[in-house]
Amino acid sequence: MSGIDLAERPEWHQHAACRPGSDINTEAELQEHVAAFYAGNLGRHQVKGLPCDECSVRAECAADGWGEIYGVWGGATARDRRRARREARRNERTA
């Protein structure tokens, strides 16, 4: 896995709005919760249903997930991050 080592989670994880809550009681419910953030090519309309918009650590999440190729990080899909990285490279070349 690239990016964050799950054995050494950063401090911001405990404040993340997407962190599983007390409403998750089984392994199957936990897997379903996590799968929502890693479902194939999520479109922008699907991300709207995730808790990212109200999250107090959205910026930290987005920064840690910048290089990730899967999942939703800081409200950005893998496709969003690919586009942003391409744009950043273009801007570096023209600067």
C-alpha positions in Angstrom: 0.0 0.0 0.0 1.3 3.4 -0.8 0.9 6.5 1.3 -0.3 6.0 4.8 0.9 3.0 6.8 -2.2 1.8 8.6 -0.2 0.6 11.5 1.0 4.1 12.1 -2.0 6.3 11.5 -1.6 10.0 11.7 -3.2 12.0 14.5 -5.8 13.5 12.2 -7.4 10.1 11.6 -9.1 10.1 15.0 -10.9 13.4 14.0 -12.0 12.2 10.5 -15.7 12.4 9.8 -15.4 9.1 7.9 -14.0 7.3 10.9 -16.4 4.3 11.6 -18.7 5.1 14.5 -20.5 3.2 17.1 -23.2 2.4 14.6 -20.9 -0.2 13.0 -21.2 -3.5 14.9 -20.0 -6.2 12.6 -17.0 -6.9 10.3 -19.4 -6.9 7.3 -20.7 -3.4 8.3 -17.1 -2.1 8.6 -16.2 -3.6 5.2 -19.2 -1.9 3.6 -18.3 1.4 5.2 -14.7 1.3 3.9 -15.8 0.1 0.5 -17.8 3.3 0.0 -14.5 5.2 -0.2 -12.8 2.7 -2.6 -15.7 1.9 -5.0 -14.2 1.8 -8.5 -14.4 5.1 -10.4 -16.6 7.1 -8.1 -18.1 10.1 -9.8 -18.4 13.6 -8.2 -22.1 12.9 -7.6 -21.3 9.8 -5.5 -18.7 11.6 -3.4 -21.4 14.1 -2.4 -22.9 11.4 -0.2 -19.7 11.0 1.8 -18.9 13.0 4.9 -16.0 14.9 3.4 -17.7 18.3 3.1 -18.2 18.6 6.8 -14.9 17.1 7.9 -12.6 19.1 10.1 -9.5 17.4 8.8 -10.3 17.4 5.1 -7.1 19.4 4.2 -4.9 16.9 6.1 -6.7 14.0 4.4 -6.3 15.5 1.0 -2.6 16.1 1.6 -1.9 12.6 2.8 -3.9 11.1 -0.1 -2.3 13.2 -2.8 -0.3 10.3 -4.2 -2.9 7.6 -3.6 -4.2 5.9 -6.8 -7.4 4.5 -5.1 -10.1 5.8 -2.9 -11.5 9.2 -1.8 -9.2 11.4 0.1 -10.2 14.8 1.3 -13.3 14.7 -0.9 -11.2 14.1 -4.0 -11.6 10.9 -6.1 -8.7 9.1 -7.7 -9.7 10.7 -11.0 -9.7 14.2 -9.4 -6.2 13.6 -8.0 -4.9 12.4 -11.3 -6.2 15.5 -13.1 -4.7 17.7 -10.4 -1.3 16.0 -10.6 -1.3 16.4 -14.4 -2.2 20.0 -14.1 0.5 20.6 -11.5 3.1 19.0 -13.8 1.9 21.2 -16.7 2.2 24.3 -14.5 5.7 23.2 -13.4 6.9 22.9 -17.1 5.5 26.3 -18.1 6.8 28.1 -15.0 
